[in-house]
Amino acid sequence: MSHHHADTRVVSVESEHYNATLVRRVDQTADLAYFQVRFDGAPVPFEPGQYMTIGVYANGRLLQRPYSVASAPQDAGTDGYELFIRLVPVARFTTALWRLPVGHHMRMIGPKGRFILEPDDRRTHLFVSTGTGVAPFVSMIRERMAQGAPRRTVLVNGVSYADELGYREELERLERTGAYPLRYVPTVSRPQDPRNADWTGRTGRVESIVESACHDCHLRPDRTVVYICGNPEMILNVESQLMRLGYPEFHVKKELYWPKAKRAAPVA
Ligand SMILES: Cc1cc2nc3c(=O)[nH]c(=O)nc-3n(C[C@H](O)[C@H](O)[C@H](O)COP(=O)(O)OP(=O)(O)OC[C@H]3O[C@@H](n4cnc5c(N)ncnc54)[C@H](O)[C@@H]3O)c2cc1C
């Protein structure tokens, strides 16, 4: 039984510039927030897992960055596109975005990306993420649930501090109520930090718990499809661990949120 599907479907519509508005913002921590961006015109269809590129003007220059959509496609016309974004304090895009008032105009292009679910895939879905990399998986789960066609899912999300776990309440509720066949596996990498004082769940980086998560959830390499999203170092580490555990390479899909750092130059 082979479940190898090549990425042959053409899913991205012709990209165009669209006028959009920031319609809502909900802050999770000082540097994490949920943004709802709505097209001023008709919504554009997308597949869960795809991203939109949003743009804001700062000092007369248009800055643009890609963000995975966390909302379900059927909500694009009403609520818009939900994005879960970390403020990176480097004075580029996110610092400008954080200053943008709700109701302000912005740009949005998309969708793009091939990090999407395969049709009719009966395998268990192992979703592995760091930080905001949970976003595309939330879209996938919400959409599959709305379609009444859930996929058996294990979702790993690693953060530094427990208060950074995006969509935690929603995911815990889906798991607790059985509304979706989900095992939610959050982990915090800095258990000793006072910010994590109340945390009683798993600890350690994603790389160090993914093997035990696979074991605890009885995942079998030949019946599991793996999607990994977020920090590129984590993605490469998790991928090589899964290869070691016998997961075939074509069962693994990846979405890197930034380029892998070049190897540090040797100290002269
Ligand atoms: C396909 C794709 C989807 C993306 N989806 C998201 C998303 O859903 N949410 C999101 O917050 N970002 C996402 N990103 C990253 C995003 O596009 C920006 O790079 C990020 O918001 C930082 O923008 P910046 O201009 O402030 O800094 P940049 O100059 O663009 O980045 C500076 C540095 O910040 C770090 N960094 C970038 N993004 C993150 C992050 N999310 N968490 C922690 N550190 C980071 C990296 O080390 C990077 O080199 C995605 C990137 C890609 C390629």
PDBQT file of the ligand as one rigid body, heavy atoms in Angstrom, charges set to zero:
ROOT
HETATM    1  C1  LIG A 301       5.864  30.376   4.211  1.00  0.00    +0.000 C 
HETATM    2  C2  LIG A 301       6.074  31.199   5.458  1.00  0.00    +0.000 A 
HETATM    3  C3  LIG A 301       5.060  31.296   6.388  1.00  0.00    +0.000 A 
HETATM    4  C4  LIG A 301       5.238  32.053   7.557  1.00  0.00    +0.000 A 
HETATM    5  N1  LIG A 301       4.243  32.085   8.475  1.00  0.00    +0.000 NA
HETATM    6  C5  LIG A 301       4.431  32.760   9.628  1.00  0.00    +0.000 A 
HETATM    7  C6  LIG A 301       3.410  32.770  10.635  1.00  0.00    +0.000 A 
HETATM    8  O1  LIG A 301       2.344  32.175  10.479  1.00  0.00    +0.000 OA
HETATM    9  N2  LIG A 301       3.648  33.477  11.771  1.00  0.00    +0.000 N 
HETATM   10  C7  LIG A 301       4.832  34.145  11.982  1.00  0.00    +0.000 A 
HETATM   11  O2  LIG A 301       4.982  34.783  13.039  1.00  0.00    +0.000 OA
HETATM   12  N3  LIG A 301       5.815  34.131  11.053  1.00  0.00    +0.000 NA
HETATM   13  C8  LIG A 301       5.626  33.473   9.883  1.00  0.00    +0.000 A 
HETATM   14  N4  LIG A 301       6.620  33.494   8.938  1.00  0.00    +0.000 N 
HETATM   15  C9  LIG A 301       7.799  34.380   9.143  1.00  0.00    +0.000 C 
HETATM   16  C10 LIG A 301       7.461  35.794   8.626  1.00  0.00    +0.000 C 
HETATM   17  O3  LIG A 301       7.302  35.792   7.234  1.00  0.00    +0.000 OA
HETATM   18  C11 LIG A 301       8.547  36.843   8.975  1.00  0.00    +0.000 C 
HETATM   19  O4  LIG A 301       9.807  36.380   8.588  1.00  0.00    +0.000 OA
HETATM   20  C12 LIG A 301       8.558  37.162  10.452  1.00  0.00    +0.000 C 
HETATM   21  O5  LIG A 301       7.287  37.700  10.848  1.00  0.00    +0.000 OA
HETATM   22  C13 LIG A 301       9.625  38.183  10.840  1.00  0.00    +0.000 C 
HETATM   23  O6  LIG A 301       9.508  39.331  10.018  1.00  0.00    +0.000 OA
HETATM   24  P1  LIG A 301      10.436  40.621  10.286  1.00  0.00    +0.000 P 
HETATM   25  O7  LIG A 301      10.437  41.458   9.053  1.00  0.00    +0.000 OA
HETATM   26  O8  LIG A 301       9.984  41.294  11.531  1.00  0.00    +0.000 OA
HETATM   27  O9  LIG A 301      11.863  40.029  10.492  1.00  0.00    +0.000 OA
HETATM   28  P2  LIG A 301      12.781  39.177   9.374  1.00  0.00    +0.000 P 
HETATM   29  O10 LIG A 301      13.861  40.110   8.988  1.00  0.00    +0.000 OA
HETATM   30  O11 LIG A 301      11.878  38.720   8.302  1.00  0.00    +0.000 OA
HETATM   31  O12 LIG A 301      13.269  38.017  10.261  1.00  0.00    +0.000 OA
HETATM   32  C14 LIG A 301      14.295  38.176  11.231  1.00  0.00    +0.000 C 
HETATM   33  C15 LIG A 301      14.533  36.871  11.986  1.00  0.00    +0.000 C 
HETATM   34  O13 LIG A 301      13.457  36.625  12.885  1.00  0.00    +0.000 OA
HETATM   35  C16 LIG A 301      13.353  35.231  13.141  1.00  0.00    +0.000 C 
HETATM   36  N5  LIG A 301      11.931  34.826  12.916  1.00  0.00    +0.000 N 
HETATM   37  C17 LIG A 301      11.192  34.994  11.798  1.00  0.00    +0.000 A 
HETATM   38  N6  LIG A 301       9.931  34.526  11.962  1.00  0.00    +0.000 NA
HETATM   39  C18 LIG A 301       9.862  34.042  13.203  1.00  0.00    +0.000 A 
HETATM   40  C19 LIG A 301       8.831  33.431  13.956  1.00  0.00    +0.000 A 
HETATM   41  N7  LIG A 301       7.596  33.218  13.428  1.00  0.00    +0.000 N 
HETATM   42  N8  LIG A 301       9.099  33.047  15.216  1.00  0.00    +0.000 NA
HETATM   43  C20 LIG A 301      10.324  33.244  15.756  1.00  0.00    +0.000 A 
HETATM   44  N9  LIG A 301      11.354  33.832  15.099  1.00  0.00    +0.000 NA
HETATM   45  C21 LIG A 301      11.138  34.221  13.835  1.00  0.00    +0.000 A 
HETATM   46  C22 LIG A 301      14.325  34.550  12.194  1.00  0.00    +0.000 C 
HETATM   47  O14 LIG A 301      15.523  34.244  12.888  1.00  0.00    +0.000 OA
HETATM   48  C23 LIG A 301      14.583  35.590  11.145  1.00  0.00    +0.000 C 
HETATM   49  O15 LIG A 301      15.816  35.426  10.500  1.00  0.00    +0.000 OA
HETATM   50  C24 LIG A 301       6.465  32.727   7.773  1.00  0.00    +0.000 A 
HETATM   51  C25 LIG A 301       7.476  32.635   6.827  1.00  0.00    +0.000 A 
HETATM   52  C26 LIG A 301       7.302  31.872   5.678  1.00  0.00    +0.000 A 
HETATM   53  C27 LIG A 301       8.437  31.772   4.681  1.00  0.00    +0.000 C 
ENDROOT
TORSDOF 0
